[in-house]
Amino acid sequence: MKQYDAIILGAGATGLMAAMVAGQRGRQVLLIDHADQPGKKILISGGGRCNFTNLGTAPERFISANPHFAKSALARHTPRDFIDLVERHRIEWHEKTLGQLFCDGPARQIVAMLWDECSAAAVELWLGHPAEVERTGDAFSIRCGPRSATAPRLVLATGGPSIPKMGATGFAYDLARKFGLKLVEPRPALVPLTLAGEDLLFRELSGVAAPVIASAAHGPPFREAALFTHRGLSGPAILQVSSYWRNGEEISIDFLPDAPADWLTRAKRADPRRPVRRLIEQQLAGRLAETLADRLAIDGPIGGLSDHALDLAERKLRGWRFRPNGSEGFAKAEITTGGIATGELSSKTMESRKVPGLHVIGEAVDVTGWLGGYNFQWAWASGAAAGAAI
Ligand SMILES: Cc1cc2nc3c(=O)[nH]c(=O)nc-3n(C[C@H](O)[C@H](O)[C@H](O)COP(=O)(O)OP(=O)(O)OC[C@H]3O[C@@H](n4cnc5c(N)ncnc54)[C@H](O)[C@@H]3O)c2cc1C
């Protein structure tokens, strides 16, 4: 059985980063993945261009039962650190919107960059077999297909269960349970929400997108696009809100993010003969304007409507309530919220308090970023924290 300083399970974003950092420190590292190649999720990320970080990275943009946990790792490996690495490898990038940095070329450049760094640091890679883990005294032994290995340090970097088609599994949670680590209930996040009942009527808007401000009951507002789909609601604003949404709760959508306050009553004073529907159409895309105006049951010249009715209509348009009946689940979720409880881990080294030598990083941990490169930044930062400690 071959001996290593550290074995890292999962050659995704965070496992590659941890292996690179530990390898560069002269550690003998074995990286294991059951997939046939490393970094498969990186390859499909950001529509194939990998939104690899966000310039607006700040602890408040991460969701966790302990909002302070991510601070230490995020402060020690910043977006600038990752940009420096990208630039050393001459990978061209651009800022798309809201601080989101994407590769100009294909995402495989990021995987190649990380793997080049790992192989220069003599990291060994085993692919194609799931691993079985045993604790033997102070060490961990791993069986992986026909091969086995042992190390005093084991890094759990196998991600969350989002998109099982890409090789995602609940392996990290199974291993956490085996070692007695607590979990925060894992839920699909950055995922489209589904509508039922009365809201099903919005299906007729399938394909319509609009700039909105969307919010869940216990989350911040997100000013981005929302998209109606044949199953419910999607688009960046809704994906963001889905990470905060809980079953049974409503979400609120402001369809008038750019309209001035008292827009309808002011329009009535300016020109009472104008049809109210024309005014709504000025603010909202055609089909959306029609559907919402039908729901509000307002029609005719605006002068024929009382200020009270206009005020009610405007308030409804600024806080339209939907009660999703669910989400499209782990099959469509970009990420998982919840996971291995942060209380189990050191925020500096990501090492388990109960099981010395076991580190947990990346999506497996109860830290979830907003949409827009934050989740990779967490993967790099937590991977670098563990890589510096193993
Ligand atoms: C479609 C899509 C697009 C995305 N785009 C972006 C984006 O542009 N920007 C962004 O910041 N985030 C994006 N994300 C989220 C991002 O991919 C994750 O946050 C990130 O990959 C998490 O890194 P990780 O290393 O923790 O997990 P992963 O990248 O999922 O890696 C886990 C690895 O563990 C392996 N594994 C699982 N189980 C086992 C096992 N039992 N044995 C051995 N190996 C195992 C898997 O094969 C995988 O290689 C996207 C996600 C999806 C699904």
The ligand as an SDF file (V2000), in Angstrom:
LIG
                    3D

 53 58  0  0  0  0  0  0  0  0999 V2000
  -24.0500   23.7530  -14.8770 C   0  0  0  0  0  0  0  0  0  0  0  0
  -23.2270   24.4210  -13.7980 C   0  0  0  0  0  0  0  0  0  0  0  0
  -22.5970   25.6200  -14.0580 C   0  0  0  0  0  0  0  0  0  0  0  0
  -21.8660   26.2590  -13.0580 C   0  0  0  0  0  0  0  0  0  0  0  0
  -21.2390   27.4210  -13.3590 N   0  0  0  0  0  0  0  0  0  0  0  0
  -20.5510   28.0710  -12.3880 C   0  0  0  0  0  0  0  0  0  0  0  0
  -19.8320   29.2670  -12.6810 C   0  0  0  0  0  0  0  0  0  0  0  0
  -19.7300   29.6890  -13.8480 O   0  0  0  0  0  0  0  0  0  0  0  0
  -19.2180   29.9110  -11.6440 N   0  0  0  0  0  0  0  0  0  0  0  0
  -19.2360   29.4230  -10.3560 C   0  0  0  0  0  0  0  0  0  0  0  0
  -18.6570   30.0400   -9.4670 O   0  0  0  0  0  0  0  0  0  0  0  0
  -19.8580   28.2630  -10.0740 N   0  0  0  0  0  0  0  0  0  0  0  0
  -20.4920   27.5780  -11.0530 C   0  0  0  0  0  0  0  0  0  0  0  0
  -21.1080   26.3990  -10.7570 N   0  0  0  0  0  0  0  0  0  0  0  0
  -20.9270   25.8330   -9.4010 C   0  0  0  0  0  0  0  0  0  0  0  0
  -19.5460   25.1560   -9.3270 C   0  0  0  0  0  0  0  0  0  0  0  0
  -19.4440   24.2350  -10.3910 O   0  0  0  0  0  0  0  0  0  0  0  0
  -19.3460   24.4770   -7.9830 C   0  0  0  0  0  0  0  0  0  0  0  0
  -19.4770   25.4360   -6.9610 O   0  0  0  0  0  0  0  0  0  0  0  0
  -17.9690   23.8620   -7.8810 C   0  0  0  0  0  0  0  0  0  0  0  0
  -17.7580   22.9460   -8.9360 O   0  0  0  0  0  0  0  0  0  0  0  0
  -17.7940   23.1550   -6.5580 C   0  0  0  0  0  0  0  0  0  0  0  0
  -16.5030   22.6410   -6.5170 O   0  0  0  0  0  0  0  0  0  0  0  0
  -16.1810   21.3030   -5.7270 P   0  0  0  0  0  0  0  0  0  0  0  0
  -14.7950   20.9530   -6.1050 O   0  0  0  0  0  0  0  0  0  0  0  0
  -16.5530   21.4520   -4.2990 O   0  0  0  0  0  0  0  0  0  0  0  0
  -17.1700   20.2100   -6.3360 O   0  0  0  0  0  0  0  0  0  0  0  0
  -17.1600   19.5870   -7.8040 P   0  0  0  0  0  0  0  0  0  0  0  0
  -16.6080   20.5430   -8.7720 O   0  0  0  0  0  0  0  0  0  0  0  0
  -18.5380   19.0650   -8.0010 O   0  0  0  0  0  0  0  0  0  0  0  0
  -16.1230   18.3830   -7.6910 O   0  0  0  0  0  0  0  0  0  0  0  0
  -16.3790   17.2360   -6.9420 C   0  0  0  0  0  0  0  0  0  0  0  0
  -15.6050   16.0970   -7.5850 C   0  0  0  0  0  0  0  0  0  0  0  0
  -15.7630   14.9360   -6.7620 O   0  0  0  0  0  0  0  0  0  0  0  0
  -15.9720   13.8120   -7.5930 C   0  0  0  0  0  0  0  0  0  0  0  0
  -16.6760   12.8060   -6.8140 N   0  0  0  0  0  0  0  0  0  0  0  0
  -17.9500   12.8090   -6.3910 C   0  0  0  0  0  0  0  0  0  0  0  0
  -18.2050   11.6910   -5.6910 N   0  0  0  0  0  0  0  0  0  0  0  0
  -17.0680   10.9630   -5.6740 C   0  0  0  0  0  0  0  0  0  0  0  0
  -16.7140    9.7070   -5.1220 C   0  0  0  0  0  0  0  0  0  0  0  0
  -17.5830    8.9820   -4.4330 N   0  0  0  0  0  0  0  0  0  0  0  0
  -15.4460    9.2550   -5.3250 N   0  0  0  0  0  0  0  0  0  0  0  0
  -14.5330    9.9900   -6.0240 C   0  0  0  0  0  0  0  0  0  0  0  0
  -14.8260   11.1920   -6.5880 N   0  0  0  0  0  0  0  0  0  0  0  0
  -16.0800   11.6670   -6.4060 C   0  0  0  0  0  0  0  0  0  0  0  0
  -16.7640   14.3490   -8.7730 C   0  0  0  0  0  0  0  0  0  0  0  0
  -16.6050   13.5140   -9.9120 O   0  0  0  0  0  0  0  0  0  0  0  0
  -16.1420   15.7270   -8.9600 C   0  0  0  0  0  0  0  0  0  0  0  0
  -15.0560   15.7080   -9.8680 O   0  0  0  0  0  0  0  0  0  0  0  0
  -21.8030   25.7060  -11.7490 C   0  0  0  0  0  0  0  0  0  0  0  0
  -22.4270   24.4930  -11.4970 C   0  0  0  0  0  0  0  0  0  0  0  0
  -23.1240   23.8490  -12.5070 C   0  0  0  0  0  0  0  0  0  0  0  0
  -23.7670   22.5240  -12.1850 C   0  0  0  0  0  0  0  0  0  0  0  0
  1  2  1  0
  2  3  1  0
  2 52  2  0
  3  4  2  0
  4  5  1  0
  4 50  1  0
  5  6  2  0
  6  7  1  0
  6 13  1  0
  7  8  2  0
  7  9  1  0
  9 10  1  0
 10 11  2  0
 10 12  1  0
 12 13  2  0
 13 14  1  0
 14 15  1  0
 14 50  1  0
 15 16  1  0
 16 17  1  0
 16 18  1  0
 18 19  1  0
 18 20  1  0
 20 21  1  0
 20 22  1  0
 22 23  1  0
 23 24  1  0
 24 25  2  0
 24 26  1  0
 24 27  1  0
 27 28  1  0
 28 29  2  0
 28 30  1  0
 28 31  1  0
 31 32  1  0
 32 33  1  0
 33 34  1  0
 33 48  1  0
 34 35  1  0
 35 36  1  0
 35 46  1  0
 36 37  1  0
 36 45  1  0
 37 38  2  0
 38 39  1  0
 39 40  1  0
 39 45  2  0
 40 41  1  0
 40 42  2  0
 42 43  1  0
 43 44  2  0
 44 45  1  0
 46 47  1  0
 46 48  1  0
 48 49  1  0
 50 51  2  0
 51 52  1  0
 52 53  1  0
M  END
$$$$
